[in-house]
């Protein structure tokens, strides 16, 4: 947890940010939360008590003791002059591994704090002569040993079976098994420590923890009607594991009033604290206290998508860990010889997508007055209401649109999230969740026509049955970022007399809506013509000349990308 906003994710301590810079500056005092939930002065000796110096106090997660104060709080630095080779930053003359004042002597690079505890500290010197200065002293973003928190182990096993049932019928089966250690515990890879090896000899297998193992099967039938005439039908299921960013992102973004905003991955999920009565809590910045959400309040989730204002909800539910995106598909295909000189393919498919991983979205909702949503703003006696599950009944679209325009007028505070600490405002978290289901269908077709031995034409066409889908989180339609229609043509010449080839390619792309993050808009339809010429001078040297977009049709293929015009490229290739 980066409580002080200076990049030290995981630090349990705070500091008084005197100049409001979001960063710790020399002279600013540290604070922590005591057993009574109150902020108190930071004491680097408090965690250690009577523990020996080399006790593993913070297990393998060194970030747990992270404080940027120039002191080796977790005792993992060896940047001291170990003159007696005992591994301790003092001379331990009586061999009890405890610093005794008047008996033992501090070694260079160490200092005594409060007369009881010895710490290695940052003095700007290479005290142990290893070429490194003050290594592993300022915890947080500095320590490589913290990287173990972001290790991900994946194991995949794949097989395929082709079974010829008869001269005309063939059965196809393939399966992939995947074990991702953030989704299942069936394998303990035993490499969570810093620099631990990835060796199968160290793995432990537990069949009782198979939940989360990904099973991706494929079944198909291939029918050969006659020679050069094939039909097939297949069903398959596949998945897409959440990215490391969606799982482990942890950065300080900005400050909004008294609240600090963080972008955090969904490893472990997100939860919201409740009081003894089971009511969700929220932070009132005007009174500086946490209060229970009552019937006069609702939640509002702003959107990080600039074209969407946000959405309302009446209830607050914990968000589980991310699940993989899953797609199940049926496909029917044909491939064959249509006439003596024409070959063709046709593929029809339908796919069901579920458990999409959202883009960055607000996890911590704002708390606003319920009346913003439910008031009859246009005075037509029709109002919007809330269901028991927290969803909104939009009975009057004009009222709803007006509520989105004026939601800020009803702002009361911010919902509390799981790592809320007494005495400080709750953090505002932006993260990732699973959402939605989409059914998509389409077709792809092609024809290859052999005009003679030197000339042939390829024709292609693709169609998608939809261009956008409903997003249940934002209550808006999201584009699929792909055109409904695409077509292509390729005229190719292969000289039988000279080492010369040429092709003229043309492709048409339908217009479509496009959106990604802050970039969104409409892609206009475009047609592109490309010219390719190849010549082989000898067996050692050849050349290729390409003109992309030969007609210089300036167009944009993604929002935020450049306008593309004509590009000519000449390449020479040699072989030895």
C-alpha positions, 0 to 999 in steps of 0.5 A, a space after each residue: 500500500 502506497 500510503 504516502 504516494 511516493 511510489 513505496 507500494 506496500 509501506 505501512 507508514 505515513 509521513 506529514 507531507 508538509 509541502 503537499 508534493 506527494 513525495 517524502 522530503 528530508 525533514 518531514 516526519 513519519 507517522 504510523 497508525 497505533 493499536 488504537 487506530 490513531 496516527 502516531 510518531 514513527 519509531 523504526 525500533 518498534 517492530 523489532 522489540 527483543 527479536 534478534 537482528 537476523 530474525 526474518 521479521 517480514 517473511 519473504 516480502 521485504 516491502 512489508 517493512 518499507 519506509 524511505 528514511 535512510 535506515 535499513 528497517 528490515 535488516 537486509 542490507 550488508 553495506 557495513 564493514 564486517 570486520 569480524 565476519 560475523 554477519 552483524 553490524 557490530 563486533 559481538 565480542 561476547 558472542 550472544 548476537 545481541 548488541 551490548 553497550 560498552 562491550 561491543 563496537 559499532 562497525 562502519 555503516 551502522 548506527 545505534 537508535 534509542 540506545 537499544 537497536 542497531 541499524 545499517 543506515 545510508 551514509 553515502 559510502 561503500 562500506 563493504 567494498 562490493 562496488 555498491 553504495 547503500 544497497 537495500 537500505 531505502 525500501 520501497 521502489 529501490 529493492 530488487 528483492 520485492 520483485 518476487 511479489 510479481 512473479 507469475 508461473 504458467 504451465 501449459 500442456 497441449 495435445 492433438 488427435 486426428 482419427 480417420 473414421 473412414 475414407 471420407 470422414 475424419 475426427 479431430 480433437 485437441 485440448 490444452 490444459 493451463 495452470 496459472 498460479 494466480 488462478 489455481 493452486 494445483 501446482 506450488 511452483 516453490 519459487 516465490 523467493 527472490 532469485 528462486 529458480 523455475 525448476 520442475 523438480 521443486 514443484 508440488 502437485 495438489 489434485 485437491 486444488 484443481 479449481 481454476 485450471 483452464 481446460 480448452 478443448 476443440 472437437 471437429 469433423 472433417 468430411 471429404 466429399 470427393 477429391 479437392 472438396 472438404 467440409 468441416 464443422 468444429 467447436 472450441 473453447 479458449 480463454 485469455 488470462 488477465 494481463 499482469 497490469 490488470 492483476 498487479 498494477 499499483 501506482 499513485 496517480 494523483 490527488 483529488 481534494 484530500 483523497 489520493 487516487 491509485 491505479 491497482 490491479 485486481 489480484 485478491 479482488 476488491 472489498 469494502 468495509 462494513 460496520 457492525 450492522 452490515 452497512 457500507 461505510 463512506 468518508 465525509 471529508 467535511 467532518 473528517 469521519 467515517 459514516 454508514 451509507 443510509 437511504 438518502 445516498 447512492 453511489 456514482 462511478 465516474 468514467 475514465 472514458 472521456 465520452 462517458 460521464 459515469 453511472 449510478 448504483 444503489 448497492 455496493 458489492 465486493 469485487 472478486 479476483 479477475 477470471 479469464 476471458 472465455 470464448 466458445 465458438 462454432 465454425 463451419 467451413 468449406 474448402 475445395 475446387 469449384 471449377 478446373 481453374 477456380 478454388 474457393 473457401 467459405 467459413 461461417 462462425 459464431 462465438 460467445 464471449 464472456 468475462 471480459 476484463 474491463 479497461 481501467 475503471 473506478 472501483 471506489 465509487 463516490 457517494 452522492 445524494 439519492 435525489 440527484 437520480 430520483 428527482 423529477 427534474 423535468 416535472 413530467 411525473 415520471 421518475 427513475 428508480 432503483 431495484 433491490 440489486 442496485 441497478 437503475 430503472 431508467 423510466 425517464 431518459 431526460 431525467 437520467 441524462 440531467 442527473 449525469 450532468 449535475 451529479 457533482 452538485 450532490 457529492 457528499 464523499 467517497 466510499 471506503 475501500 478495504 485498505 481504509 485506515 482510521 484517521 486518514 481519508 480513504 484512497 480512491 482506487 481505479 482498477 479492473 473487473 470482469 463484465 458482460 457477455 457478447 455473441 458474435 457471428 461472421 463469415 470469411 470467403 475467398 476465391 482464387 482464379 487461375 487465368 493461365 500459368 502466369 496470371 491469377 486473381 485472389 478475391 477475399 471478403 469478410 463480414 461481421 454481424 455486429 459493430 458494437 455491444 452493450 457494456 453493463 458497467 458503463 450502461 453504454 455501447 462499446 464498439 468492437 473496433 472492427 469494420 462490418 465489411 472488408 474486401 480484397 483483390 490481388 492480381 498476381 503475375 509470375 513470369 515463366 520466362 524471366 525471374 520477375 514477379 508483380 502483383 497489384 493489391 486492392 482492399 476496401 475497409 468499411 467505416 466503423 466506430 473505434 474506441 480505446 482509452 482516451 481515443 475514440 471516434 469514427 474511422 472513415 471507409 477507405 480503399 487502398 491500392 498497393 503495387 509489388 514488384 520483385 526481380 531476381 538478378 542471380 542466385 545471390 541477389 534479388 530486389 523488391 520494390 513496393 508502393 503502399 497506397 499507390 493512389 495516395 488515399 490519405 486515411 486513418 486506421 486507428 483514432 490517435 494514429 497518423 494519417 497514412 499516405 503513399 509509401 515507397 520501399 526498395 529492398 535488396 536481399 543477398 544470399 551467401 
